[in-house]
Amino acid sequence: MSCYFIWGLGFLGTSLARDLRKQGHLVGGCVIEKKAQEYLKDKLGFEHVFLTSEVTKLNAFLHQSELVCVATPVSTTIEILGDLSRLSANPPFVVTDMGSTKSEIMMAARKLFPKLKFTGSHPMAGSELSGPENSREGLFQGSTVYLTRGLYPEADEKVRQFWQMLGCQTVFISEKDHDRQLAYLSHGLHLLSCAVVHLLGDHIPEVLDSPYPPAGGSFRDMTRVSLSNPSLWDAILRSNKQEVVDYLQNLEKLLSNWRDKLERQELDIVGIFEKAREIRQRVVRQIYEPPA
């Protein structure tokens, strides 16, 4: 049995804690609010849940842990990494995170080495839901986890093994490539999803008061992630601002080109759908099954 600590028991952090507990590991974590602490203890049965203000108890459990995972919004992760680096001259644990952007976090973490032995992580297993009450076991099973190397190779290997233990496929990637790719795979899409909703509200607001459900699967599928936590996504998009700006500029060019061709009856609609199907099938592949 190993001992793990999760800093931030929200949706992702609690889902991770549930998977680790199911495997028989000792799991501790911390939250800011007393209400969340009570829910995690009383409803989900986690014994070692501390408030961030309970410094002595929190530190005692941390120093039993072999790995600490920071599962907080990007906007607070860097501050927490600084706190962890000041705990002791030679902490026994390695540290990872679950942040959706990597460049800012990796820059800060490298400055804290060797007091902080850090490897970045980003599991592709998010949801528009939030809070420990929406957590679930098996969330990470079969997902891809992007890893960004720190300055301590042993930490890189330990973090890789940690995610593979949970049934994930791990891929090492530079923080620059990660943030550029995620602008197209996730970050820009969240803004685009919101744009679809705003466009409808601005131009055909009469459907908002329809006495019958006006939308089918297309609208629901395109706009699901517009229900995501606004504060969380404010931090993510600001952290990856330039890559998302580039995404939006390229999107504007593409849509402008399609609009002009459609007006002239020159748009290859069949070709657009065929190419889109091919690309999507290559990106959204069959779920990863870890080797037996």
Summary of the structure (lengths in Angstrom):
residues: 292
radius of gyration: 21.3
end to end distance: 20.5
largest distance: 70.1
contacts: 876
relative contact order: 0.11
helix: 55%
strand: 13%
